[in-house]
């Protein structure tokens, strides 16, 4: 059982991920180049639309292709979600003025549905003097 790192990088183009698509929630078809892939191995793959986030997949079956040489197709199991959404928050420290970027993934099917784009929604800020905001604010899980 070996762990293969296929996170997005330009350092090693011979060891790359070509495609990763969901067959059903929790089950993925992964196509890649390089590496000696076997059943039971673990793949680290970058989440689409993310700079830093990745997910870990466990290979259930693998088929090595004759042409092009070194290419393989694997079926793997991993995290179960319906529709993944990558969100980013930018936080500014009040004391040192440093700006921190946070990136996280949530299942977009959780929580309440957000209204259509352009709809007016109350601003969730506390006493900032701006009661309405132009862009819709995404609903947080568990929020009423």
C-alpha positions in Angstrom: 0.0 0.0 0.0 1.8 3.1 -1.3 0.6 6.7 -1.2 0.9 8.5 -4.6 0.9 12.3 -4.6 -1.0 13.6 -7.7 -1.6 17.1 -6.3 -1.3 19.8 -9.0 2.4 20.7 -9.6 4.6 21.6 -12.5 7.7 20.0 -10.9 7.1 16.5 -12.2 5.2 16.4 -15.5 5.8 12.6 -15.9 3.8 11.9 -12.8 0.5 13.7 -13.5 -3.3 13.3 -13.0 -5.2 13.6 -16.3 -8.8 13.3 -15.1 -10.7 12.6 -11.9 -14.5 12.3 -12.1 -17.2 11.1 -9.8 -19.0 8.0 -10.9 -21.4 8.2 -7.9 -20.9 10.0 -4.6 -17.9 8.4 -2.9 -16.6 6.5 -6.0 -14.3 8.1 -8.6 -12.7 7.2 -11.9 -9.1 8.5 -12.0 -6.9 8.7 -15.1 -3.2 9.4 -14.7 0.4 9.0 -16.0 3.3 7.6 -14.1 3.6 5.9 -10.8 3.2 2.2 -10.3 -0.5 2.1 -9.3 -1.9 -1.0 -7.6 -5.1 -2.1 -5.8 -5.1 -0.7 -2.2 -2.8 2.3 -3.0 -3.8 5.8 -1.9 -4.0 8.8 -4.2 -3.7 12.4 -3.1 -5.6 14.6 -5.7 -6.2 18.3 -5.8 -9.8 19.4 -5.6 -11.0 21.2 -8.7 -11.1 24.9 -8.2 -8.8 24.8 -5.2 -5.3 26.1 -4.7 -4.4 24.0 -1.6 -7.1 21.5 -0.8 -6.8 17.9 -1.7 -8.6 14.6 -1.0 -7.4 11.1 -0.4 -8.7 8.3 -2.6 -8.2 4.5 -2.1 -7.7 2.5 -5.3 -10.2 -0.4 -5.7 -9.1 -1.5 -9.1 -6.6 -0.3 -11.7 -6.1 -0.9 -15.4 -2.8 -0.1 -17.0 -3.1 1.0 -20.6 -0.8 -0.2 -23.4 -1.0 3.1 -25.4 -0.1 5.8 -24.3 2.7 4.1 -22.3 2.5 4.7 -18.6 -1.1 5.7 -18.5 -3.6 4.0 -16.2 -7.3 4.2 -15.3 -8.3 3.4 -11.7 -11.6 3.2 -9.8 -11.2 4.6 -6.3 -13.3 5.3 -3.2 -13.1 8.5 -1.2 -15.2 11.2 0.5 -18.9 11.2 -0.1 -20.5 14.4 -1.1 -23.2 15.5 -3.5 -21.8 18.8 -4.9 -18.6 20.2 -3.6 -18.2 23.9 -3.3 -14.8 25.6 -2.6 -15.1 28.7 -0.4 -12.4 31.2 0.5 -12.3 33.7 3.4 -9.9 36.5 3.7 -9.3 37.6 7.3 -7.3 40.7 8.3 -5.7 40.8 11.7 -6.6 43.9 13.7 -3.4 43.9 15.6 -0.7 43.3 13.0 -2.7 44.1 9.7 -1.7 40.7 8.3 -4.1 39.3 5.7 -4.8 35.5 6.0 -6.5 33.5 3.3 -8.5 30.5 4.3 -9.8 27.9 1.8 -12.3 25.2 2.7 -14.7 22.8 1.0 -18.3 22.2 1.9 -21.1 20.1 0.4 -23.2 22.6 -1.5 -26.3 20.5 -0.9 -26.2 21.1 2.9 -28.0 24.0 4.5 -30.6 26.3 3.0 -30.8 27.1 -0.7 -29.5 30.6 -1.5 -31.8 32.9 -3.4 -31.3 33.6 -7.1 -28.3 35.9 -8.0 -29.1 39.5 -7.7 -31.7 38.9 -4.9 -31.6 41.2 -1.9 -30.9 39.6 1.5 -30.3 41.1 4.9 -26.7 41.7 5.8 -25.4 39.4 8.6 -23.0 42.0 10.0 -23.6 43.4 13.5 -24.3 47.2 13.5 -22.1 48.1 10.5 -24.6 50.6 9.2 -25.3 48.7 6.0 -28.6 46.8 6.3 -28.7 45.4 2.7 -26.0 43.9 0.5 -26.1 43.6 -3.3 -24.7 40.1 -3.7 -26.3 37.1 -2.0 -24.6 35.8 1.1 -24.3 32.0 1.0 -26.2 30.2 3.7 -24.1 28.5 6.4 -24.9 24.9 7.4 -27.2 24.8 10.4 -28.3 28.4 9.9 -31.9 29.3 10.1 
